[in-house]
Structures are given as structure tokens and as C-alpha cells.
């Protein structure tokens, strides 16, 4: 009996060693989708460690692209069908890119009557690059102030009074910005200022973004 137990432990340890070394992301889940065991490749796709995946819902980690796929699989498992199930999924990679691929779930158990666990394998098909917010355009404090006043509807004369510049000085800055941003008029100039992050969105009266001026 002790020999049989020793052999069982030995084979279990070998299986776990192979499980950890498999390059494909693999996990063992209960019939409800909770992770019981995950290999390092699966954990890497989630930006964490295998131990921290334990207990997590696999369908929260990898979002199904079609909810009906999951409903069909859940019904099949309730009926104790033992087919291989495939779900198209997408998820956020550690670097921020959105990846997409397919989860394959195979019910496994020692007997037909036993409630199966799910051997889940992830195939990565591709990814969409992360969209980064462009850094705010660097402008001088005077330019930022003029743009904020312009966005609030100020005339050249009022902008001059508020900034302590002459009207020619305000016009000079506006021409310089229009040339740099290829803006055809003042409306477009203000729009570019918001798009480039120079003016803070959702703020009234308009003001320069904290990251905008030097």
C-alpha cells in the first residue's frame, strides 16, 4: 500500500512538473470555471503568478466574444456531456494590448458519474496594439493663456488686456500656433488645443492642462 501511494505521489509530481513546463497557457478549473491550478504561461497572460490565479473565474480573466457560446457550454455540462468546448475570447495583456484567441475546455474526471473538472487551454491568435494617449503639446504659458481665453470667446483685444500683451503680440502668438498646428482659423486652433491636450477637457472657464505649458 505504501509503495502504491509512493508511486502515485511520484507520478503526480512528474505531471505537475510537465504542467508547469508546457509553453501553452493551461489551467484546470472546476465545472463553474473557477481556476484550481494554472501554469506559468497562463499566469503570464494575466500578468500575475499561478498562485494568484487560484479561485479566479476564467471567464472574468478572458471575456467571451459571444455570450451564447458560454450558455451552450453551461447547459451541456449540466447534462454531463463530455465534448470538447471552444470559446472565442479577448483579454487585456500585461502590456496593455488587447489580445484575442480561443479557450478550449475538456471535461476530465476519473469516472463518468463524477463531476468533471475542466482542462482549459488558451490559444493566442493575435492582438491589437494598446492605444496610448499622446503627450500634451508643449506651449509657452502665454500661448496657453491666450488659447484658454480664445476658447472662452475672448476677442484679441480682451486677450491682450488679460495677458498684458499688445494686440499685435496676441496676433503674433496666434499666427505662430496656427502655422505650427496647420490651423485654418481660430475655431480650428482651439479644437487642436483640446485634441493635443493643451487645454483641459471638461473644464469651464477653459484653462490650460497641467501637462501643457512648459
N, C-alpha and C positions, 0 to 999 in steps of 0.2 A: 504493500500500500504506500509506504514511504517512497519507494522507487518510482511508482506511478505519479505520485504528487510531485516529486523532484523533476521528472521528465516534463510534466505539464508546465511547471514553472519555467523550465529551460526553454521550451518552445514558445511560451508566452513572451518571454524576454526577447527571444530572437524575432518574433513577429513585431514587437514594438520597435525594435531597432530598425527593421526594414521599413516599418511605417514612417519613422522619423526621417529616413533617408530617401524616401520617394520624392522625386522632384515635382511631381504634380501635386497641387493643393488637394488634400484629402482630409475628411473628418468623419467621425462616427457620431450619429445623432440618435436620439430616441425617436419614437414614432411621431412625436409632436414637433420635431425639428430642433429641440434643444441640443446643443453641442455637448457630447460626452468626452470626446477626445479629438484633438486636431494635431496635424503635423506642422512642422515649422513653415513649410511652403504655404499652407492655408493661413497660418497666423500672419505671415508676411504680407499677404494680400489685404489684410485688415489693419496692418501697421501695429501689431501687438505681439504678444507671446502666446504659445499654445495654452498655457495655464489660464490666461486671462480670457480665453475664448470659451472656457467651460461654463455651461449654463446659458450662453447667449443663444438667441433664436437665429438660426441660419438664414431665415428669410427677412430678418431685420438687417443682417450684415450684407446680404445680396438681394436687392429688390427685384421681384419678378416683373418682367416686362408685360406679362398678361396674367391678370388675376384668375382667369378661368382655368389656366393650367394648374394652379395650385388647388383650386376647388376640385378638379377631376382627380388629382392625386390623393387628396384627403379622403374623398369618397372611396377610391379604390383601396386605400389602406384600411379603412373601416370595414370593408368587405373581405379583408385579408388576402387581397390579390397580391401576387408576388412578381409582378412585372418590373422591368426597369423603367424609371420615370425620368423625364428630362424637362427642365425648366429654363427658359431664356431669362437671364438676369443682367443687371447692371449694378455697379458699385463704385464708390469713390476710392481710388488708390491712395496710398500714403502721400504721394507727391502732389495730390490734388486733381490729377487727371481722372476723367470718368471712363472706366473700363466696362466692357460688355463681353458676355460669353454664355456658357451653358453649365448648369448644375445637373449632374446625373446622380440619381438616388437609387440604390439597390437595396431592397429589404433583405436582411440576413438574420437568421436565428438557427438554433440547434434543432428545433422541431417545428413541424407545420403549425402545431397548436400554440406555440409560444409567441407572444407579442414581439414582432421583429424590431431590430434596430435598423438604422439606415446608414449604409456606407455611401457617403456623399463625396463626389469628385467634381472639381471645378476645372472647366476648360476656358482659358482666356482667348477670346477671338480678336480683340483689338481694343483701342482706346481713343478717346477724344482728348486732345490736349487741354490742360487747365487754362481757363481764361483769367488772365491777370489784369487787374486794374492798372491802366497806365499811370505813371507818376505824374503829379501835377506839374504843369509848365511853370518854369521859374520866371517870375517877372519882378520888377522893382516895386517897392512899397507905393511909390507914386502911381505907377501903372495900375496896380491892384486897386488903389483907392478910386482912380478915375473910372475903371471898369465897373466897380460897385455902384458908383454914382450914376453912371450911364444906365445900368440895369434897373435902377430905381426911377429912371425917367428924367434925370437931370439934363439941362442944356449945357452947352460948352461954357457959357458964362457962369452958370452956377457951379459947375465942376471946378472952374478956375478959382472962384471965391472960396470953395470948401477946401481946396488943396493949397491955396496960397500961390498958385501959378498964374501966369497971364493966359489969356485965351489962346495966344499963339503957342504957348508952352503945352497946353492941353491938346491942341490940334497936332502938335509935333508928336506927342506920345501916341495918340490915336493912329496917326499915319504909320508910325513905326510898327505898332502892333498889327495893323491891317496888312502891312507888307509881309510881316513875319508869318502871319496865320492865313494869308491869302483870303482875307475877308472883304467882300464887295461893299458892305455898308455897316452902319453901327449895330443894326439888329443882328447881323451875322457875327459881328465881333463879340457881342455879348453871349450869343449862343456858343461860340467857340470857347469863350472863357469858362462857361459852365462845363462844356464837354471835356476840356483839358484839366479841370479840377482847380482852376484859379479862383473861381467863385464857389462858395459853399452852397450845395443844393438844399432846398427846403428851408431856407433862412430868409426872413424879412424883418427889416430892410436888408437888401443884399450886402454881403460882406465877403472879404477875401477868405479863401480856405486857409487853414493853419499851415498847410504844406505848400501854399502857393508862392508868396513873395520871398525873396532872399532876406 
